[in-house]
Structures are given as C-alpha cells and as structure tokens.
Amino acid sequence: VIDIRKLYGATDAFTFDPGFTSTAACESAITYIDGDAGVLLHRGYPIGQLASQSNFIETCYLLLHGELPTAAQYAEFETTITRHTMLHAQFDRFFEGFRRDAHPMSIMVGAVGALSAFYHDSLDIHDPVQRNISAIRLIAKMPTIAARAYKYHIGQPFVSPRNDLSYAENFLRMCFAVPAEDYVVDPKMAKAMDRIFTLHADHEQNASTSTVRLAGSSGANPFACIAAGIACLWGPSHGGANEEALLMLKEIGTPDKIPEFIEGVKSKKYKLMGFGHRVYKNYDPRATVMKESADEILELIGADNDPLFQVAKELERVALSDEYFIERKLFPNVDFYSGITLSAMGFPTSMFTVLFALARTVGWIAQWEEMLADPAQKIGRPRQLYTGPTERDFVPISARG
Ligand code: ACO
C-alpha cells in the first residue's frame, strides 16, 4: 500500500487497529472487565454480587450515579422511573405504521428514535437536568415500547403499565397479560427477569456502546443515540447472538448430533453461537449466573429435562474439553444460556435481542452521560488507512473505454 498522505507531505502518525482490538477510545469509570481473569465490575462491584444481592433498578442507579443509593434515594429513583413508564397516546398511531409481521427489533429502532419527536422538551444535551430527564424517560419507557413491539408482532392489544408493580413485573405483565383477564406475575419469573436485566445492564465499550458514544459525540439527541445503539446491537455477532444461539440449539436438536456439528464448526462452516468473546478469554462471569437462572426457570416450569437445555449442557461440556476451543480460548458467553431462559419464560426468539436492548439502555445512557459531562469531550472521528488510487486526472465520459 502506498501511503498517499506521504505524497502530500504528511508526517503525523496514527495507529491502524481494525476492530479496535487494542485502542481505547475513551476514559470511563463505569465498568471494568478483565477478560483473562473473567472479571466484570460495575463501579467496582462484581456482577455476581449485583446479580444475587441487588436488583436492576438499584444497578441502574449505581451505573448512572456512581454509588449505590441510600434507601431514600432508591425509593425516589424507583418512583421517578415508575412515573415515566407511560407513552404518549399518539404513539399508538406511530406503531400502527409498521407491518404487522415486522421484526420487533426493527420496531425498536424506529420507536426509540421517534421518542425524540414525542419528547423534544428534554433534548438540550448541554443541560444536565434535561439529560437526566431523558435518561429517566428512556429507562422507564423501554419496557413499555418493548412490550408493545411484542404485542404488535403477535397481534394482541397493548397492555398499559401499572404503577404498583416492579420494573420486571410490569414488563412481564405488559407482555403476557391479555386485557380484561386477570394476570398475576409469578414472583420467581419476575426475579429471573430482573436478574437477566441486571446481567445485561452494561459492558463497557462494546460495539453498541461505542456506537452510542460516537453518535452522541456529534451532539445528537439521546433518543437518536440509543436508537443507533439498538441498531448496532441487532447484529448476530453482538446482541443478536442470543437469538442465533437458540436457533443453533434447535437445529442441533439432540445431543447425539453434537459431534457432527462440532466438526462443522472446526471446518469453519459455521460458528458456535453464544461462544467466544472479544474481551473474555475465560468464562464470561455473566454466563455462570445465567446458567443458574436457566436451571431455576426450567425447574419452575417443570422442564428440567428440556431437550434444548440438555443439548446446551452437553455442547458446553464437549466444547470445553476440545483442543480447538481450548486453544482459541472460546468459552460460553452470556448469550449461550440467556436464549434458553427467555424461551422457557415464554418469549419467542425474535424478542431476545429486544430484551437485551431494554436492559442495556441504562449502560448506554450512563456512558453517553459520562462522555458529555467530560469537559474534554470531542467529536469521535476515527482515522483510516487509505488504499485507493493515488491522484489522477478526470476522464470525460466520452473518452472512457
Ligand atoms: N465459534 C467457532 N469459532 C470461533 C468462534 C465461535 N463462536 N468465535 C471465534 N472463533 C474462532 C475464529 O474462527 C478464529 O479462529 P482462527 O484463529 O482459526 O481463525 C478465532 O476463534 C478467533 O476469533 P476472532 O473472530 O478473531 O474473535 P473476535 O474477538 O473477533 O470475535 C466474537 C468475537 C465476534 C464474539 C466471536 O467470538 C463470535 O462471532 N462469536 C459468536 C457470536 C456470539 O456469541 N456473539 C456474542 C458476543 S457477547 C455479546 O455481544 C453479548
């Protein structure tokens, strides 16, 4: 490659790092990952402790404010979130514009971006008070939008949020209740849902978070930035992997088909979805908790012998003792067991990434806020290594062969 910049006299240097494998784009005090040790800390607290002793709302407060809340701060934060769960009534008409068979993620990208048209009174990104209102609105309205995307997708009427329920209970009710029928959320299901949200709340500078930061660095409004994050999350190499992982387990079908499948992976015909991670070269600590949740839910619904779970467990056992996976440090990631758990809870595969987006919204918004609060914040503008032609003269169309 001729470095064209040299022809124009450039002397400055830059790093060429495709996929940003070793380039930090920002400083952050929110989340720490040690991929070799399998450690994930939010504001210093291990994810395992947050998943077992905290809850999603408290983790949201922690991510946004840097410290765990006092009881009074917690109560106020929870009440504020609860009071912002409703969507403007006109939003229903917006939903009706989508094809009824639209993938719920496509609805999420559009609906969350559209919040900037409905809630344009909190778009001043230079005002910390308005930034906070936007953050609250996003965290509070995400379950309502996600549940509506689901209801719309399956052709059922929308169920409105209720202020007397917890975040997870409210979401499950909005998804599974049918208007005019009694529906009581099983507390164990609500706890599992809450834990899934907590496990997905933030994960430092992954592709979607970096997308949110890059979009936000130009001064774009928070709703547009989160819509950009959702679009990025949708890809099968990122959040879309939970959907793909379950489809893969279904395709394998029974444990006896695993050796043949593994051979296909080794010959690069396909990837083992839900395995591998850019940063974790050890067991993903979220996967450990997610596996426990999968166990609990399957036991709760009396499906501990669920064939998909059996395939998953056996696939994990085989892969973890196979040289191919050991050499490449490929371990199950959070998505390997989240699909089984969500499926057992009654969600179709098309909703898996939607739930991920719902939970990750707090991480995205905390990172966006951290970036904007930094006085040294600059627009994100990656460099490139140009590999095209050097300068040449324009040829009129009549003279082109
Ligand atoms: N199955 C089989 N082989 C794999 C897998 C996999 N899931 N992941 C990586 N490898 C292999 C690659 O083929 C490569 O092998 P090679 O050295 O023989 O060429 C080697 O491991 C290194 O892989 P890279 O692609 O360089 O790893 P990278 O860090 O770029 O990719 C990624 C990380 C995208 C997550 C990848 O592991 C993957 O696609 N996994 C499946 C999708 C998935 O589960 N994504 C969820 C990630 S977690 C999240 O977003 C919540």
Residues whose N, C-alpha, C, O or C-beta is under 5 A from the ligand:
A	BS01	ACO	P236 S237 H238 G239 A241 V265 Y270 K271 L272 M273 G274 F275 G276 H277 R278 R328 N333 D335
